[in-house]
Amino acid sequence: MGETLAKIFKTVEEKGGIPSRIKLASLTGLSKKDAEEAKDKPEIIEKFITVANQILGFNIDEYLR
C-alpha cells in the first residue's frame, strides 16, 4: 500500500485545500485512491514530493515523518 503517497495527498489537501489535491493528482497522473493502492516506490515518492513542494511553495518533508 502507498502509505507515504497517501500521507503526501493528505498533507497537500490539509495545507492547500482540495484544489491543491486535484492539482497533485493531475500533475502526477495518479488519483488519491490510486496512490493509496500503489506501492511506495522511491522514484514515485520523490516525484510526488517534488510536485507537492511546487504546489504548496514549501518543503513538506517535515510533515512526512
NORBEL-V273928 format. One record per run of one state. SS is the DSSP state (H for helix, E for strand, L for the rest). FROM is the first residue (numbers start at 0). TO is the last residue. Records with the same first field share a line. If there is no record, write none. Layout:
BEGIN
SS->FROM-TO / FROM-TO
END
This chain:
BEGIN
L->0-1 / 28-30 / 37-40 / 56-59 / 64-64
H->2-27 / 31-36 / 41-55 / 60-63
END
